[in-house]
Amino acid sequence: MGILNVTPDSFSDGGCHILLDDAMRHAERMLAEGAAIIDVGGESTRPGAQPVSTQQELDRVAPVVERLICEFDALVSVDTSCPTVMRETAALGAGMINDVRALQREGAIEAALGTGLPVCLMHIQGEPQDMQQSPRYDAPIEEAVIDFLEARVTACEAVGLRRERLLLDPGFGFGKTVEHNLRLLNRMDRVTRLNLPLLVGMSRKSMIGKVLGRPVEERLPGGLALASLAVERGARILRVHDVGPVLDAVNMTWAVLREGCEHD
Ligand code: 9MG
C-alpha cells in the first residue's frame, strides 16, 4: 500500500504531493514500483496534528480519488475517520476505507457499512493532537491492542458490518512509546490470532528515528528491517512511502519463509 498524502503538513512528505498533477505522478510511480493499493489521506494524523473540517478534507481527497480511479487500474483506499468522506469517496469509486480511529466517530460504522467497502480498523489511544504525550497502558501493550481491536470488531458486527470485510492494524506510533512499538512488533503474532488480515504502517516513523538517531529522510534502511520483521510476524499489507525498496525486502523475506515451509 503506497502512501499518498494530500495534506500540507504530513510528517514525512508534507507539501510534496499537494498539487493534483504531482499526486498523480507520485501514485503512478508507486504503482510502477509494485504497489497494489494507493492510500489517499487528506487529514494529517502525525503526532500533534490539528483536525481539519469535513469540507477541507473532502476538497483535498475527492479530486485525487476521482482522478486515480479514472487514470489507473488500482485499488484506492481512503485514509479517513469522517463519515461524509467515506460516503462521498466510495461514490467516486474508492475501494477501501482506512480508519486510524477504527470507526469510533459518530456515524462512522453506519457510513462504512453503507459503502459496502472493506475497512481497516486501527488501534489508537487518544487523538493525534495528544496521543504521544506520555502514553501509558494498564495492561501489556499487545493485550491492550488485542482487546481494543476485538471490541471494535464486535461493534462492527453488531450493526451488520461482517468480519469478512475487516482488516486490523496494531497502530504503530499511535499513542505508543518506542518501547511499546518494539514490544508490539515482537508480539504481533498474538494479534494475528484474531484471524483477520493485518495491515501495518511503520514507514519513516519516529520509532526508527529514535532507535537509529536518523532524520525522516534517512529512515529507509530501518524501515526495510521493520517491513521484513512485520511480514515474518504476520503482516499482509504494508503501508509505505518507498514502495520499490520495500517490495524487494518483502520478496526476499518471503523467499526465505517459503523455503522454510517447503523443507520443514
Ligand atoms: C494513516 N496512517 C498513518 N499511519 C498509519 C498506520 O500505521 N496504519 C494505518 N492503517 N494508517 C495509517
Residues whose N, C-alpha, C, O or C-beta is under 5 A from the ligand:
A	BS01	9MG	D79 N98 C120 M122 D169 G171 F172 V200 G201 M202
